[in-house]
Amino acid sequence: MSNDTETTIVRGTGNVFADLGYPDAETHLLKAGLVSRLQDVISERKLTQVEAASRMGVSQPDVSRLLKGQFRDISVERLMRMLTRLGCDVEIVVRQHGRRAKPEDTIHLQAASA
């Protein structure tokens, strides 16, 4: 049996959302990274979804949806707030492309007090 079809391999951009043609792919990638970190923190701390939801200020079904990748309707700001409520500090660095960040380029979001 011969296979006459050729396979073409295309290197991705590093952003699966852009490769799939999603509008606003950079925001999707950012949200996916934040949700991945949320999942890591929940796992590291061995929290149930109910415990995580209580700390994050959302419902357990919301946590379940997030961890299943359904986060399109949740803002980046809200995801960062959830991380701080789980005791994480979040830093945002805004700098000129190709330049090293200076201390004043970083915005700090402190973990919420328990």
N, C-alpha and C positions, 0 to 999 in steps of 0.2 A: 504494500500500500504506500503510495507516494503522497507527499504533502506539497502541493504547488504554491501554497500561499506564503507570502513573505511576511515576516514579523518586523515591524518597525518599532524601535525603542526610542522614546522621547524623554529627555531629561526634564524633570519637574523644576519648577521655579523655587521650591522650598516652601511654598504656600499652597497647600492642597486646595484651599478654597479658591484661589486664583486659577489654579490649573483646571478646576471644575467649572470655571466661569461664573462664580458667585459674584454678585455686585457687593461692593464694600468688603472685599476679601481680607484686607488688613485688619479690619475690626473683628471679623469672624475669627481670624487667627489669634488676635489678642484675647478675645473672650475664651477661646478654647484653651489657651495657656493658663488663664486665671482659673477656669473650671478644673483643669488638670491639677493645679496647685491646691485648690479646695479639696479635691479628692485625696491628694497626698496627705494633707493635714488631717482630714477626717480618719483616714486609715492609720496614720502614725499614732494618733491619739486614741485609736480604737473606739471611736464614737459611733453610736448607733445613728441612724438617720434622724430619729426623734431628738436625740441629744444635740446633734449638729444643728438641726432646724431651730431648736430653742435658743441656742447660742447665737445663731446667725440672724434671728428675727424673721424667719420664714416658716412656712408649714413643711411637714414631712413630705407631702406629695411634691412640693416645690424642689426639695433636695433630691428626691428620686428623679424628677424630670431633668434637673441639672446634670446629675451624674450619668444620665442616659444620653447626654448630648443635646438636650432640648433647651437651648439658652438664647435663642434668637431674640426673644422679647425682653431679655434682661440686659440692662445697660452695663457698660464697663464700670461705671461709678458704683453701681449697686454690688457688682461682684467684688470690687475692691473693699467695699464696706463690709461684706460678708467675711472676707479674709481678716480684716482688723477685728471683727467680733469674735473670730476664732483665736485671737491672740497673736496675729501676725502683723509685723510692720510692713508697709508697702512703700516702695520708693519709685518715683517717676523721675527719669533723667531726661532733660530737654537740652540738647546741645547741637551745635553746628555739625553737619555731616562730616565725618572724617577727622573731627577734632576730639581731643580728650575732654572728658567732663571735668568741670571745676566744681568745687563745693556748692557754689550758688546755683548750679544747674540742676540740683536735686531737690525735689519736693518730697517731704516725708509725711506719710500717714501713719500715725502711731496706733499700736494695738489698743483696742478698747479696754478700759479697766473692768475687771471682773466685779 
